[in-house]
């Protein structure tokens, strides 16, 4: 798909993306780690809720 930008605007975009602050090396996304974290938090909060409800009754 051809660019809809003028050559000057495309040059500005390219210069912006080449700036050092936009060239950060990132770790790969790990969905299983995120799923594990979410499940741990949900289970932990569920257990805390049961503990608090048993103390309140």
MDTraj code that builds the backbone (N, CA, C; nanometers):
import mdtraj as md
import numpy as np

residues = "UNK UNK UNK UNK UNK UNK UNK UNK UNK UNK UNK UNK UNK UNK UNK UNK UNK UNK UNK UNK UNK UNK UNK UNK UNK UNK UNK UNK UNK UNK UNK UNK UNK UNK UNK UNK UNK UNK UNK UNK UNK UNK UNK UNK UNK UNK UNK UNK UNK UNK UNK UNK UNK UNK UNK UNK UNK".split()
xyz = np.array([
    [0.0846, -0.1170, 0.0000],
    [0.0000, 0.0000, 0.0000],
    [0.0894, 0.1237, 0.0000],
    [0.0728, 0.2079, -0.0963],
    [0.1573, 0.3273, -0.1020],
    [0.1260, 0.4239, 0.0116],
    [0.2273, 0.4973, 0.0490],
    [0.2120, 0.5950, 0.1565],
    [0.1306, 0.7147, 0.1089],
    [0.0455, 0.7650, 0.1987],
    [-0.0345, 0.8831, 0.1644],
    [0.0340, 1.0110, 0.2103],
    [0.1514, 0.9983, 0.2641],
    [0.2246, 1.1158, 0.3116],
    [0.3047, 1.1770, 0.1981],
    [0.3264, 1.3046, 0.2108],
    [0.4160, 1.3700, 0.1155],
    [0.5583, 1.3250, 0.1478],
    [0.6489, 1.3342, 0.0539],
    [0.7870, 1.2919, 0.0820],
    [0.8483, 1.3663, 0.2012],
    [0.8144, 1.4936, 0.2197],
    [0.8696, 1.5688, 0.3336],
    [0.8162, 1.5138, 0.4661],
    [0.6845, 1.4860, 0.4684],
    [0.6252, 1.4305, 0.5907],
    [0.6796, 1.2915, 0.6198],
    [0.6971, 1.2101, 0.5151],
    [0.7523, 1.0764, 0.5346],
    [0.8944, 1.0849, 0.5888],
    [0.9705, 1.1817, 0.5423],
    [1.1071, 1.1999, 0.5926],
    [1.1050, 1.2368, 0.7402],
    [1.0101, 1.3235, 0.7806],
    [0.9980, 1.3603, 0.9221],
    [0.9610, 1.2398, 1.0071],
    [0.8721, 1.1566, 0.9557],
    [0.8335, 1.0358, 1.0299],
    [0.9534, 0.9426, 1.0433],
    [1.0264, 0.9233, 0.9365],
    [1.1444, 0.8367, 0.9401],
    [1.2492, 0.8902, 1.0383],
    [1.2704, 1.0213, 1.0375],
    [1.3659, 1.0807, 1.1314],
    [1.3204, 1.0610, 1.2755],
    [1.1917, 1.0759, 1.2993],
    [1.1365, 1.0573, 1.4336],
    [1.1578, 0.9138, 1.4808],
    [1.1308, 0.8170, 1.3950],
    [1.1435, 0.6766, 1.4337],
    [1.2897, 0.6340, 1.4482],
    [1.3810, 0.7044, 1.3851],
    [1.5227, 0.6718, 1.3973],
    [1.5877, 0.7353, 1.5192],
    [1.5147, 0.8192, 1.5912],
    [1.5704, 0.8861, 1.7087],
    [1.6069, 0.7815, 1.8146],
    [1.7098, 0.8074, 1.8957],
    [1.7570, 0.7077, 1.9929],
    [1.6515, 0.6647, 2.0949],
    [1.5624, 0.7548, 2.1341],
    [1.4647, 0.7176, 2.2360],
    [1.3591, 0.6205, 2.1821],
    [1.3515, 0.6018, 2.0513],
    [1.2542, 0.5101, 1.9926],
    [1.3185, 0.3793, 1.9486],
    [1.4410, 0.3569, 1.9858],
    [1.5114, 0.2355, 1.9444],
    [1.5432, 0.1487, 2.0652],
    [1.4520, 0.1438, 2.1607],
    [1.4723, 0.0657, 2.2827],
    [1.4535, -0.0818, 2.2516],
    [1.5482, -0.1617, 2.2967],
    [1.5385, -0.3058, 2.2786],
    [1.4443, -0.3612, 2.3843],
    [1.3427, -0.4328, 2.3404],
    [1.2430, -0.4861, 2.4332],
    [1.2514, -0.6380, 2.4390],
    [1.2153, -0.6909, 2.5579],
    [1.2096, -0.8359, 2.5705],
    [1.0869, -0.8871, 2.4959],
    [1.0912, -1.0105, 2.4488],
    [0.9740, -1.0639, 2.3792],
    [0.8557, -1.0814, 2.4753],
    [0.7370, -1.0654, 2.4223],
    [0.6159, -1.0800, 2.5012],
    [0.5960, -1.2267, 2.5350],
    [0.5680, -1.2550, 2.6645],
    [0.5478, -1.3929, 2.7084],
    [0.4076, -1.4062, 2.7676],
    [0.3117, -1.4527, 2.6878],
    [0.1739, -1.4588, 2.7354],
    [0.1543, -1.5571, 2.8500],
    [0.2311, -1.6646, 2.8550],
    [0.2139, -1.7613, 2.9637],
    [0.2536, -1.7009, 3.0982],
    [0.3547, -1.6169, 3.0989],
    [0.3938, -1.5494, 3.2220],
    [0.2832, -1.4552, 3.2679],
    [0.2234, -1.3828, 3.1754],
    [0.1134, -1.2931, 3.2087],
    [-0.0065, -1.3716, 3.2611],
    [-0.0391, -1.4828, 3.1968],
    [-0.1507, -1.5673, 3.2416],
    [-0.1245, -1.6209, 3.3813],
    [-0.0036, -1.6655, 3.4075],
    [0.0328, -1.7161, 3.5399],
    [0.0195, -1.6068, 3.6448],
    [0.0647, -1.4889, 3.6141],
    [0.0547, -1.3773, 3.7071],
    [-0.0906, -1.3429, 3.7371],
    [-0.1739, -1.3366, 3.6342],
    [-0.3152, -1.3044, 3.6537],
    [-0.3835, -1.4124, 3.7368],
    [-0.3591, -1.5380, 3.7054],
    [-0.4196, -1.6473, 3.7824],
    [-0.3738, -1.6460, 3.9277],
    [-0.2494, -1.6186, 3.9517],
    [-0.1971, -1.6125, 4.0883],
    [-0.2654, -1.5017, 4.1668],
    [-0.2806, -1.3866, 4.1058],
    [-0.3456, -1.2737, 4.1739],
    [-0.4923, -1.3056, 4.2019],
    [-0.5624, -1.3629, 4.1051],
    [-0.7037, -1.3949, 4.1236],
    [-0.7219, -1.5005, 4.2316],
    [-0.6412, -1.6043, 4.2300],
    [-0.6509, -1.7090, 4.3324],
    [-0.6154, -1.6517, 4.4691],
    [-0.5106, -1.5706, 4.4749],
    [-0.4709, -1.5100, 4.6020],
    [-0.5796, -1.4206, 4.6588],
    [-0.6404, -1.3394, 4.5761],
    [-0.7486, -1.2531, 4.6242],
    [-0.8709, -1.3343, 4.6641],
    [-0.8979, -1.4438, 4.5949],
    [-1.0085, -1.5322, 4.6319],
    [-0.9857, -1.5951, 4.7679],
    [-0.8633, -1.6416, 4.7904],
    [-0.8307, -1.7008, 4.9210],
    [-0.8376, -1.5963, 5.0319],
    [-0.7905, -1.4762, 5.0054],
    [-0.7977, -1.3682, 5.1028],
    [-0.9429, -1.3347, 5.1336],
    [-1.0270, -1.3348, 5.0321],
    [-1.1686, -1.3063, 5.0524],
    [-1.2342, -1.4127, 5.1401],
    [-1.2020, -1.5397, 5.1160],
    [-1.2575, -1.6478, 5.2004],
    [-1.2082, -1.6359, 5.3444],
    [-1.0824, -1.6024, 5.3605],
    [-1.0271, -1.5872, 5.4950],
    [-1.0970, -1.4728, 5.5686],
    [-1.1133, -1.3610, 5.5026],
    [-1.1779, -1.2475, 5.5651],
    [-1.3260, -1.2743, 5.5957],
    [-1.3944, -1.3480, 5.5079],
    [-1.5341, -1.3787, 5.5341],
    [-1.5496, -1.4757, 5.6512],
    [-1.4536, -1.5675, 5.6660],
    [-1.4623, -1.6602, 5.7806],
    [-1.4298, -1.5886, 5.9119],
    [-1.3469, -1.4857, 5.9059],
    [-1.3157, -1.4099, 6.0277],
    [-1.4300, -1.3172, 6.0652],
    [-1.5058, -1.2717, 5.9670],
    [-1.6141, -1.1757, 5.9931],
    [-1.7384, -1.2443, 6.0467],
    [-1.7545, -1.3714, 6.0203],
    [-1.8762, -1.4416, 6.0672],
    [-1.8629, -1.4990, 6.2025],
])
top = md.Topology()
chain = top.add_chain()
for i, resn in enumerate(residues, 1):
    res = top.add_residue(resn, chain, resSeq=i)
    for name in ("N", "CA", "C"):
        top.add_atom(name, md.element.get_by_symbol(name[0]), res)
traj = md.Trajectory(xyz[None], top)
